[in-house]
Amino acid sequence: MTFEQALAALEVIVQQLERGDVPLDHSISLYERGEALRAACQQRLDAAQARIEKIVTAADGRASGTQAFDTES
């Protein structure tokens, strides 16, 4: 499942839960599925950010910021 597909599925679940007309047991199942989709989306976003940025460290070893992943320090 792509990020976009997961996000679209999550949006559908949120809409169903916000309507409030879903039986309790089904709401719990939807919530669990939504949480799994949210976690998958977050994981993909985190991985994308890690590919784009790297931590820049100062001379003392502490993080001082970030820079694009493909540039030289």
C-alpha positions, 0 to 999 in steps of 0.5 A: 500500500502506498502512502497515498493509499494509506492516507486515503483509507485513513481519511475514510475511517475518520469520516466514518467515525466522525459520523457517529452512526457506526456500531461500537464493535465496528467503531473499535475495529475501525479505530484499530485499523486507523491506528495501524494506517496512521503508524504506517504513514508516520513510518513512511514520513519519518523514513522520507525525512531521514533520507532528505536530512542528516543531523549536523553536529558541532565540534563538541559533538552536539547536534547543531541543526540539519542539512540536506542529505546529499550535500557535503559538510 
